[in-house]
């Protein structure tokens, strides 16, 4: 929620293990995705890219790749759960897709159908 209002218009689908998001400054494990955006978890290193920026989606188990998706930052949550056996803190980043082409929309729909766990 942002400002007391739910902004999502579509349900989020949980990504399967082995699905990654890459930006110019971050690489991380995808947490969930919808046709409007996604969230991912990444070690807190480096700067968050300026607006707008490109992301890539990689799913190694099925050799899926979708690149040059324009996005903008919605939120970044700092992980406050310190664990002594974990040398790096992970943050969760939330992005919204912008200016998707018809082909990218189709590819995202296909990705959601084949690389996510259906919400309950």
C-alpha positions in Angstrom: 0.0 0.0 0.0 1.1 3.5 -0.7 -0.5 6.5 0.9 -3.3 4.3 2.3 -4.5 3.2 -1.2 -4.0 -0.2 -2.8 -2.4 0.6 -6.2 -2.3 -2.9 -7.7 -5.0 -3.7 -10.3 -3.8 -7.3 -10.9 -2.9 -10.2 -8.6 0.7 -10.9 -8.0 2.0 -14.4 -8.9 4.9 -15.9 -6.9 8.0 -16.6 -9.0 9.5 -20.0 -9.1 13.0 -20.5 -7.6 15.7 -19.7 -10.1 14.1 -16.6 -11.6 16.2 -13.5 -11.6 15.9 -9.7 -12.3 18.8 -7.7 -13.6 19.2 -4.0 -13.7 22.3 -1.8 -14.4 23.2 -1.9 -10.7 21.4 -4.9 -9.2 20.8 -8.5 -9.7 18.3 -10.4 -7.5 15.9 -13.2 -7.0 12.4 -12.4 -8.3 9.7 -12.6 -5.6 6.5 -12.0 -7.5 5.2 -10.5 -10.7 2.0 -9.1 -12.3 1.3 -7.6 -15.8 2.0 -4.2 -14.2 5.2 -4.9 -12.3 7.4 -7.1 -10.1 9.4 -7.2 -6.9 12.7 -8.8 -6.3 15.2 -9.4 -3.4 18.8 -8.3 -3.8 21.9 -7.7 -1.7 22.1 -4.1 -0.7 25.1 -3.0 -2.8 25.4 -0.1 -5.2 23.0 2.6 -6.2 19.5 2.2 -7.3 19.3 3.3 -11.0 17.9 6.6 -12.1 14.4 6.8 -13.6 13.4 5.2 -15.9 15.6 2.2 -16.2 15.8 -1.1 -18.1 15.4 -4.5 -16.4 15.9 -8.1 -17.7 14.1 -11.2 -16.5 16.0 -14.5 -16.6 14.6 -18.0 -15.7 17.5 -20.4 -15.9 15.5 -23.7 -15.5 13.5 -23.0 -18.7 16.0 -20.8 -20.4 13.6 -17.9 -20.6 15.0 -14.4 -21.2 13.1 -11.1 -21.6 15.2 -7.9 -21.8 14.9 -4.2 -22.3 11.8 -3.8 -20.2 11.4 -0.2 -19.2 10.5 0.3 -15.6 10.4 2.8 -12.7 11.0 2.3 -9.0 7.9 2.2 -6.8 9.5 1.3 -3.4 12.5 -0.3 -1.8 12.1 -2.1 1.6 15.1 -2.4 3.8 15.4 -5.8 5.5 15.4 -5.3 9.2 15.9 -9.0 10.1 19.6 -9.1 11.0 21.0 -12.6 10.9 24.6 -13.1 12.1 25.2 -15.9 9.7 24.2 -13.8 6.7 27.1 -11.4 5.8 24.9 -9.1 3.6 21.5 -7.6 4.1 18.9 -8.1 1.4 16.4 -5.4 0.3 13.2 -5.9 -1.6 12.7 -3.7 -4.6 9.4 -3.0 -6.2 9.2 -1.8 -9.9 6.4 -0.8 -12.2 6.6 -1.6 -15.9 6.4 1.4 -18.3 6.1 1.7 -22.1 5.7 -2.0 -22.8 5.5 -3.1 -26.4 2.8 -5.5 -27.5 5.4 -8.2 -27.9 6.7 -7.6 -24.3 3.1 -7.7 -22.9 2.6 -11.1 -24.7 6.0 -12.4 -23.4 5.1 -11.3 -19.8 1.8 -13.0 -20.0 3.5 -16.2 -21.2 6.1 -15.9 -18.4 3.4 -15.5 -15.8 1.6 -18.6 -17.1 4.8 -20.8 -17.3 7.2 -19.5 -14.5 5.0 -18.7 -11.6 2.9 -20.3 -8.9 -0.8 -19.5 -9.2 -2.1 -17.3 -6.3 -4.6 -19.0 -4.0 
